[in-house]
């Protein structure tokens, strides 16, 4: 994850997408959706992996959308 703290805000935001493969799904423990409101400039699906590692993926890819269903 590429977190950023916007000026005047304490929100963690993704600044760019990681090049994650579909096979990473088996390591996902949770996720959240980042919207483009507030201090965040890009939409993203923020995946929490085992060992609490965070990565940001493009929500327009087909496989992150499957997680949201």
URRAPE-V352512 format. One record per run of one state. SS is the DSSP state (H for helix, E for strand, - for the rest). FROM is the first residue (numbers start at 1). LEN is the number of residues. If there is no record, write none. Layout:
# URRAPE-V352512
((SS	FROM	LEN) (SS	FROM	LEN))
This chain:
# URRAPE-V352512
((-	1	4) (E	5	1) (-	6	6) (E	12	1) (-	13	9) (H	22	6) (E	28	7) (-	35	9) (E	44	6) (H	50	3) (-	53	1) (E	54	4) (-	58	4) (H	62	6) (-	68	2))
